[in-house]
Amino acid sequence: MKTYLSFITPAIVCLAAFLSGCATSDKTDWKVLQEDAYHNRFSYDTKSVERTPAGTLKAWASSNGSRYLYDIDCKNKKMRILEGHGADPDKWFDVLSNSGDQLLYDEVCR
């Protein structure tokens, strides 16, 4: 009985790890919007985009491994960062041309 349990327990742990990995991979879909020669990336999670009651769009973005939750006002071409390094939910800023923010805006507001 002891030998049987020593085989079954690791098998169950491996199966659980595999299934949890499959479940989390279905919840996100990261699309790279920009990558430079040094492999610095700016990307966003296509499955995270959602419309808010205020008529803006929320989306998760990643810049070199740091994640940010953006709130995007497509009509007025403004954004704010709700979560992440330097987040200031009260501060809206203009979308700057030729920036990662512009790429995100173009992608989700089309």
Secondary structure, DSSP 8 states (H G I E B T S, - for coil): -HHHHHHHHHHHHHHHHHHHHHHHHTT--EEEEEE-TT--EEEEEGGG-EE-TTS-EEEEEEETTEEEEEEEETTTTEEEEEESTT--TT--EE--TTSHHHHHHHHH--
